[in-house]
Amino acid sequence: MNQTFNLIMDWLDRCDSVSRLGFNAKSKVNNSLNSVANFCPVSQDKLRLEHKELYSILKKEKIVC
């Protein structure tokens, strides 16, 4: 979960440098991660097929292969 937290916080830090965030990022991310419980993330194949634009962005950022 630390890896997920760090990835999200890095992204939010970049967002904050463009436009100030109107919330406490650390608290929001921690609360959100704690509330996901046992939900599984979307598969990479489903992401590629059903969310093409997001998949392209993630691929460009080398988050997915």
WORA-V439428 format. One record per residue. N is the residue number from 1. OMEGA is omega in whole degrees, 0 to 359 (NA if undefined). BURIAL is # if it has 9 or more other ideal C-beta (glycine too) atoms within 8 Angstrom, else .. D_CENTER is the distance of its C-alpha to the mean C-alpha in Angstrom with 2 decimals. Layout:
# WORA-V439428
N_OMEGA_BURIAL_D_CENTER + N_OMEGA_BURIAL_D_CENTER
This chain:
# WORA-V439428
1_178_._12.16 + 2_179_._12.73 + 3_178_._10.87 + 4_179_._7.61 + 5_182_#_8.73 + 6_179_._9.74 + 7_180_._6.84 + 8_180_#_5.02 + 9_176_#_8.70 + 10_180_._9.56 + 11_180_._7.48 + 12_176_#_9.00 + 13_177_#_12.21 + 14_177_._12.45 + 15_182_#_12.08 + 16_179_#_14.65 + 17_178_._16.93 + 18_181_._17.23 + 19_185_._17.61 + 20_178_._17.97 + 21_181_._15.54 + 22_180_._17.67 + 23_177_._16.29 + 24_187_._16.05 + 25_182_#_12.49 + 26_180_._13.36 + 27_181_._15.04 + 28_181_#_12.56 + 29_179_#_9.72 + 30_180_#_12.62 + 31_180_._14.04 + 32_179_._11.11 + 33_179_#_10.61 + 34_183_._14.40 + 35_181_._14.77 + 36_176_._12.98 + 37_185_._16.09 + 38_178_._16.81 + 39_179_._14.69 + 40_177_._13.88 + 41_178_._10.94 + 42_179_._12.30 + 43_180_._14.44 + 44_178_._14.06 + 45_179_._17.38 + 46_177_#_16.53 + 47_181_#_13.43 + 48_183_#_15.91 + 49_188_._18.64 + 50_182_._17.27 + 51_189_#_14.43 + 52_182_._16.09 + 53_178_._14.81 + 54_179_._11.08 + 55_179_#_12.31 + 56_178_._14.43 + 57_181_._11.91 + 58_178_#_9.86 + 59_179_#_13.39 + 60_180_._14.61 + 61_180_._12.07 + 62_175_._13.18 + 63_172_._9.96 + 64_181_._12.09 + 65_NA_._15.90
